[in-house]
Amino acid sequence: MAPQPLVTGVSPKEGPPGTRVTIRGENLGNDPRDLIALKICGVECLLSAEWKSSSKIIARTGSGKGKGDIIVCTKSGGVGSCTVGFRGFFIQIGPLQESAVWIDETQTVLNQLGRRGNTSPLAGKDDDDPLGISNEGTRAKSEEEMLEIFPESSGNMSLENFSPAWYLLENHQMASFEDLKLGLNNMRLSARTRSEGPIAFVKTNIGAILDCLDSLETMYEKFTEDDIQRECISSYAVSLMQAKSCADGLFQDVLGRKDKADATRNALNVLQRFKFLFYLPLHIERNIQKGDYNLVINDYVRARSLFAETQVKVFQTVYKEVEKRVHSFRDMLHAKLLKLPNTLEEQKKIIRYLTHLECKGDPAWECIQNQQQWFSALLTECKEHHINEPEEIGQRGSSNTSHVLFTRGSRTSAYLGEGGWKFKTPQKVLFVEELTEIMTNNFPEFWKLGQAYIAGSLTVKEEGKPSKPDQTKYNTFKQMVSSTIKYFSNLVRAAFLPKSLENIPADGLQEYGVWPDSKKEIPGAWLPHCVRYVRSCASSLCSLDLPSDSQELIQELAFDMRTNCMFTMLQQAISDVRCLHTKETWVVELDDEFGGKTQLPALFENIVNEAIQHLHEVVVQNKFGEREIFNQRPVQKEATVLCTKLLEAFAPCLEQLAFTENDKDTKSPDNSFSNEGDKQMMESRSHEDHVPSKDKKLIIMLSNCNHTKGHLIPRLVENLNKHGYVEMNKVLQASQDTYNKLDHQLFEAYIEEKSNPIVGAMEPNMYRGHFDWRHCRSPTDVRDYLKEVIMGMIEVHAEVYSISPSFISRVMTKIVDAVVEEMSRLIQCVPEFGTNGILQAKLEILCLQHTVQLYNSNMTITSFKEALDHLPDLPQGEKRKVEELINKFKSQMKFHLMCFTSETSTA
């Protein structure tokens, strides 16, 4: 024998007859056939039992009342025991409620019959307790008290203003919280039972129903055994039929009205069920006006699935009207899809709407083609507009506005130049601004729409998965993208780089636009502005992961625009530098570090630095994905040549200023004035300006050249190196050679200009008054010609010192060389000296030698030696006299000789 069954748990622990319970325990049977009995509260429930396992059985309770045990009996273990129990209770059943057990109606029927004026079988329903708990019998509050507590409320459950609190105070004032929770469970169970209907009722109480059938069968068998003549059964049948006929007669009108009401209710239910179809045309119109397209499509899809193949004529009529409205809606969406401009998200929505509405054709591909055509038309319209638009020029246009134009970053139509002059923006600049704006704003959406179509996200299958891309349309879309990029690139090239389109036939050039001669050239100052727009557009397009050929086209355009801008800007800077001679004011500014110079070197440095800076910001500085501008050898070579020309362009300017004769035209580069204020300013400047003499111009330009060569050129080359320019060592060497040649040329010209008057006057002044070296008087002092020579050298010294003290030694050495050489030549040309002549010549040579000893050179020393060697020797007494006269000369010329001392030179 197996162990006896043991029940250790049950859920739920209480309930009315028919409650589904789960029984858990041990040894509850080996299989369903091993289970032979199951009693709950003493009632056999084996018929409803479902054996799950040896530890679990599911069954429905019988009509047992009160708390009882759950006993399981098996073949293998016999009668079992339990450690838990189940409490069965009966719910108060009303006269119209189904019940699986017999209800004693004697009391309720008598009570109902005993009440006056209440003959309705439904009257007793109000007495039912929905909670299913007993009334404690305590005195309830009066109706007046309840109205004071709950005004405008009622305890009657059939009224709209029913108050649960009123009902609980009136009927269950003394109930505990646990009792109320139990009542809530009962009420939920009742509601669930009523909602499940008759089938669920039969299923729940199948055991009781079968018991009733068995009882009826047993009664019939007993009656048959006792009724030998079969008369009783017949009389019972007749009585039952008479009772049924009487009942039908009594309730015929009621049941007839009920059937009619049921028929009407069924018809109304049908109308209510298909209400959305009859109202669908109106709802479609209203939702279209509100823009709620999703709701329109959802309603249409639902109506199509239900009524597309209906045979009901009224439904067919309404559905045709729906189809008519949807057709108009489909046409409206299609027109809206092709109307541009439109946002990408809006286009995607419309395409999805048309796809769900089963629009004919391929709306997504039609949208892509339409957008590409519209896009190309925009570019063409922009080109035609700016080519045909007349160029509006202000009062004057010159390169003087370059500094103003560099600082402008936003689109505008005019700028203010110097003196309030206005300049209109060139049409080419407006063209590239608008063209790049069209590309930047519209092409990304065109590309993303095409990518979404290729990926299949715009056309979704019924299963909700993206459709596979059409390879032929993918290739077509790539061609559309490539052609659009090429068209944009060639439009820009036709405007700014026409030489790059020389290989295209003349007919093809007409497509990209032929700009008139009046608009071909634009000021170079505008090019960085144009390049900035092109680079920004190229950067935006390259970030879209375009095909390689399209990316190459746009990157090559940006690269060519950058190189063209760089070359043009450098050439413009070269032109500006070459015109600097018109801005010379000849005002020398002294500087302890650099010496004297005019404003011209600073203007030269500013032009070069500004060009470098603007080129670095707009051209040289690379963005992500751009090619290095100096990686290509031709660009390197051209940039090096232009940088060399730029740094050398200042040399011809200095040369022109130094060697050009004084001309009134050089004082003012422009004799036209924009307004009265400018005229007064130029007039006052003309009084202050003074063009110096040729020799002074030479020393000023020599100082400018020396400052440029020694300071500006190295600084500019360093700046070019810092900004990435290559082969700057060659530029520095070439520039230094150029300025060294100019320095030598200016220096020689200045020495010649200053030494020729001094040297040329020496011989005439030496023999002034028919002086004769053989018969001259005894010397008492150096002659005037030597003092004039010294004064001439002092004048040169003062002039050089006032401009650039660093040149004194260099200039004075050459001047002294020329003077001493001429002095030696003149002495050596004398055929014969007298005693006084020897004394006079030696005195003058020694005085000159003492004066210029600070600036002696090898040539000077040689010339003095040759002159002294040519003179005969003096007696001892005469030498003393010469020394006395030299001391006299030093004393008399002390102030003049101060500029020939080392202290002065050092200072």
Secondary structure, 3 states (H helix, E strand, C coil): CCCCCEEEEEECCEECCCCEEEEEEECCCCCHHHEEEEEECCEECHHHCEEEECCEEEEECCCCCEEEEEEEEECCCEECEECCEEEECCCCCCCCCCCCCCCCCHHHHHHHHHCCCCCCCCHHHHHCCCCCCCCCCCCCCCHHHHHHHCCCCECCCCCCCECHHHHHHHHCCCCCHHHHHHHHHHHHHHHHHHHHHHHHHHHHCHHHHHHHHHHHHHHHHHHHHHCCCCHHHHHHHHHHHHHHHHHHHHHHHHHHHHHHHHHHHHHHHHHHHCHHHHHHHHHHHHHHHHCCHHHHHHHHHHHHHHHCCCCCHHHHHHHHHHHHHHHHHHHHHHHHHHCCCCCHHHHHHHHHHHHHCCCCCCHHHHHHHHHHHHHHHHHHHHHHHHHHCCCCCCCCCCHHHHHHHHCCCCCCCEEECHHHCEEECCHHHHHHHHHHHHHHHHHHHHHHHHHHHHHCCCCECCCCCECCCCHHHHHHHHHHHHHHHHHHHHHHHHHHCHHHHCCCCHHHHHHHCCCCHHHHCCCHHHHHHHHHHHHHHHHHHHCCCCCHHHHHHHHHHHHHHHHHHHHHHHHHHHHHHHCHHHHCCCCCECCCCCCCECCHHHHHHHHHHHHHHHHHHHHHCCCCCCCCCCCCHHHHHHHHHHHHHHHHCHHHHHHHHHHCCCCHHHCCCCCCCCCHHHHHHHHHHHHHCCCCCHHHHHHHHHHHHHHHHHHHHHHHHHHHHHCCCCCHHHHHHHHHHHHHHHHHHHHHHHHHHHHHHHHHHHHHHHCCCCCCCCCCCCCCCCCHHHHHHHHHHHHHHHHHHHHCHHHHHHHHHHHHHHHHHHHHHHHHCCCCCCHHHHHHHHHHHHHHHHHCHHHCCHHHHHHHHHHHHHCCCCCHHHHHHHHHHHHHHHHHCCCHHHHHCHHHHHC
